[in-house]
């Protein structure tokens, strides 16, 4: 799983997307944590933030609520909407 996690910080958008989607589809707690950990550092990348929120929601990882809740006060409306849904 570490190679997939590493893709999340790649400067190449396609690599990031591939890593995120692969992690989204791995049925393991480690994948949940990797997505949440990436969300904590994705603050400057709107598309990655939105994608990570979407992946976490698709996995129905309810333990991530604490990490997603602060995004409800984000100045970007798209991020607020994603975090709220």
Sine and cosine of phi, psi and omega as CSV:
sin_phi,cos_phi,sin_psi,cos_psi,sin_omega,cos_omega
0.00,0.00,-0.48,0.88,0.01,-1.00
-0.82,0.58,-0.61,0.79,0.04,-1.00
-0.89,0.46,-0.57,0.82,0.03,-1.00
-0.94,0.34,-0.64,0.77,0.03,-1.00
-0.89,0.47,-0.65,0.76,0.00,-1.00
-0.88,0.48,-0.56,0.83,0.02,-1.00
-0.88,0.47,-0.47,0.88,-0.03,-1.00
-0.90,0.43,-0.34,0.94,0.02,-1.00
-0.95,-0.30,0.23,0.97,0.02,-1.00
-0.94,0.35,0.56,-0.83,0.09,-1.00
-0.97,0.25,-0.12,0.99,-0.02,-1.00
-0.99,-0.12,0.90,-0.43,-0.09,-1.00
-0.82,0.57,-0.65,0.76,-0.01,-1.00
-0.90,0.43,-0.60,0.80,0.05,-1.00
-0.90,0.44,-0.68,0.73,0.02,-1.00
-0.87,0.50,-0.72,0.69,-0.02,-1.00
-0.90,0.44,-0.67,0.74,0.03,-1.00
-0.89,0.45,-0.68,0.74,0.03,-1.00
-0.90,0.44,-0.69,0.72,0.01,-1.00
-0.89,0.46,-0.72,0.69,-0.03,-1.00
-0.92,0.38,-0.60,0.80,0.04,-1.00
-0.90,0.44,-0.73,0.69,0.02,-1.00
-0.88,0.47,-0.62,0.78,0.00,-1.00
-0.85,0.52,-0.52,0.85,-0.10,-0.99
-0.99,-0.15,0.08,1.00,0.03,-1.00
-1.00,-0.07,0.89,-0.46,-0.03,-1.00
-0.98,0.18,0.96,0.28,0.00,-1.00
-0.54,-0.84,0.56,-0.83,0.03,-1.00
-0.87,0.49,-0.54,0.84,0.01,-1.00
-0.88,0.48,-0.57,0.82,0.05,-1.00
-0.93,0.37,-0.65,0.76,0.07,-1.00
-0.84,0.55,-0.78,0.63,-0.04,-1.00
-0.89,0.45,-0.64,0.77,0.00,-1.00
-0.89,0.46,-0.66,0.75,0.02,-1.00
-0.92,0.40,-0.68,0.73,0.01,-1.00
-0.92,0.39,-0.67,0.74,0.03,-1.00
-0.88,0.47,-0.64,0.77,0.03,-1.00
-0.91,0.42,-0.59,0.81,0.02,-1.00
-0.87,0.49,-0.60,0.80,-0.01,-1.00
-0.89,0.45,-0.46,0.89,-0.05,-1.00
-0.96,-0.30,0.03,1.00,-0.07,-1.00
-1.00,-0.03,0.30,0.95,-0.15,-0.99
-0.87,0.49,-0.43,0.90,-0.03,-1.00
-1.00,-0.08,-0.01,1.00,-0.04,-1.00
-0.86,-0.51,0.99,-0.12,-0.07,-1.00
-0.85,0.52,-0.73,0.68,-0.05,-1.00
-0.90,0.45,-0.65,0.76,0.03,-1.00
-0.91,0.40,-0.68,0.73,0.03,-1.00
-0.85,0.53,-0.74,0.68,0.01,-1.00
-0.89,0.45,-0.67,0.75,0.02,-1.00
-0.90,0.43,-0.66,0.75,0.01,-1.00
-0.91,0.42,-0.67,0.75,0.06,-1.00
-0.87,0.50,-0.69,0.72,0.01,-1.00
-0.89,0.46,-0.68,0.73,0.00,-1.00
-0.91,0.42,-0.68,0.74,0.02,-1.00
-0.89,0.46,-0.66,0.75,0.03,-1.00
-0.91,0.41,-0.66,0.75,0.00,-1.00
-0.88,0.47,-0.54,0.84,0.02,-1.00
-0.99,0.16,-0.18,0.98,-0.03,-1.00
0.84,0.55,0.69,0.73,-0.02,-1.00
-1.00,0.06,1.00,0.06,-0.10,-1.00
-0.92,0.38,-0.34,0.94,0.02,-1.00
-0.93,0.38,-0.22,0.98,-0.01,-1.00
-0.99,0.12,-0.01,1.00,-0.03,-1.00
-0.83,0.56,-0.65,0.76,-0.01,-1.00
-0.89,0.46,-0.57,0.82,0.01,-1.00
-0.99,0.16,-0.50,0.87,-0.03,-1.00
-0.99,0.11,-0.55,0.84,-0.07,-1.00
-0.79,0.61,-0.68,0.74,0.01,-1.00
-0.88,0.48,-0.38,0.93,0.01,-1.00
-0.94,0.34,-0.21,0.98,0.04,-1.00
-0.92,0.40,-0.30,0.95,0.04,-1.00
-0.96,-0.28,0.27,0.96,0.02,-1.00
-0.92,0.38,0.60,-0.80,0.02,-1.00
-0.94,0.35,-0.26,0.97,0.00,-1.00
-1.00,0.01,0.89,-0.47,-0.06,-1.00
-0.87,0.50,-0.62,0.78,0.00,-1.00
-0.88,0.48,-0.65,0.76,0.01,-1.00
-0.93,0.37,-0.65,0.76,0.04,-1.00
-0.87,0.49,-0.72,0.70,0.00,-1.00
-0.89,0.46,-0.70,0.71,0.02,-1.00
-0.89,0.46,-0.66,0.75,-0.02,-1.00
-0.93,0.37,-0.50,0.87,-0.04,-1.00
-0.99,0.14,-0.31,0.95,-0.07,-1.00
-0.94,-0.33,0.00,0.00,0.00,0.00
